[in-house]
Amino acid sequence: MFTNKNQEEVEKPREHCAVFGVTCDDETYSISRFLYLGLISQQHRGQESTGISVLKTGGSIVTYKDKGLVSKVLDDHVLSNIWGNVGIGHNRYATTGSQEFGSPDYMQPLHFKNNEIEFSLAFNGTIPNYAEIKQDLEDSGRIFVTNTDTEVVAQLIATIALKTKSWPEILKTASTSLDGSYSLLILNAQGAIYAIRDPLGFKPLCLGELHTEQRNYYIVSSESCGIDVLGGKLIRDVEPGEVVHLSHRKGLHSEIMVKSDRTALCQFEFVYFARPDSVVDGVSVAQVRRQLGINLAKKDPLLNDPKFKENAIVVPVPDSGRSVAVGYAYEANLPYVEGLMKNRYVWRTFIMPGQKRREAAVKEKLNPIKAFVEGKNVIILDDSIVRGTTTTKIINLIREAGAISVNVRISCPPVIRPCYMGIDFPTTSELIAGNFKERYGDDNYIEEIRKQIGADSLRYQTIEDLIAAIGKKRNQLCLACLTGEYPLKSVNKIIEMERAISSDRV
Ligand code: SF4
């Protein structure tokens, strides 16, 4: 969703949310604890607030949400009292510092109720053309209480529902107006869950089932790890442009709302966002990361130097560099060493204000193990470089701990452009690769980044190798932050407007 981002604070790209839903055919049973498990397994997709909306068949929707982690918000008391056999949940990432962050109006699920319609909505994504839709809705008399695109989606649905009571029809009509990246769940007052994925399928969304002797469940989750944690079986992914109706009585029903000649699954799901044990659109995240490491090792000229290799170790930046480092170490036939200790109790260094404070925070979070790195040629594996601040600090720490050389290998190709599809990235000038590419040109910018971060050598994944590791076609993936080619019309319109404004200023 769109929020007041404080871009200075972003050091790593941030996912915005996770969604999760369950239906159970036993109307005397409560699925609230299942929602808890599904959300906690996807805590990595959003840590600022969490919430659930639950309904007992024949009853009304009850919603509970608050700031904080799943384990804090959904305590025993809440789970015992929010009771029903159908429900949806949501983890939200939003930038701390946005003024509205603490307001429940900005947390999800968004429980919408007026004289005509009641439903609850859990939304993961961004609608770049939301301002236009909002204007049209306001012109027709709708009153908004937030400035989020989530509320725009809810108000759009409520407006369309004035003309038809058919939910598939409502959602089909809504999807023709929404030009964005989204996976969303709707729980309606009749106890049906609708799972919808945007026509290009930017965000993951998958379906699962669980059958026990007593009960049958259908599950929908941003990531398949949410299905695994319940002991469920992954059925399939929701297709781009598809709406799936999960009914606790009648099973699954599907309809394709919009067909597109391409898809645009976010490549960063494989590089960084998704949990390694998840399977996204039929592809194992861990296997992709391992292959990215193998690719880097296969093309690494340093590995042709026997003297360098004698003392070399492969060190992941925890946690996201691990699977990549395993692949690299395997292919290079070098020791994999956990040479950086991560303090799990310090999190969100990216929210710390000021460059000095952020640099100090890296030390609080990561500490090199001197006994492992001293006297070694260290090859560090990380997923991406955004601003370069954290990478510079890590290199310094490892050097100070006595490494002979520090060599950086990045599993993602250079990130040169911001994301307009819901991922929190800095602007082009704040992205080290974007900025340096413009300043030094295609042939020189990687070497200039190497000098800037203080590495002995630096190599990135190529876009072709990334695509091959994911095993999809180029036109099935979003690569916009790597290429500058955006797959949404509304984004291209925004970029044109931004260009026009900046050329006016010049
Ligand atoms: S621009 Fe990058 S981060 Fe954004 S959706 Fe596309 S691939 Fe993902």
Residues whose N, C-alpha, C, O or C-beta is under 5 A from the ligand:
A	BS01	SF4	C266 Q267 F268 P418 C419 M421 I423 C478 L479 A480 C481
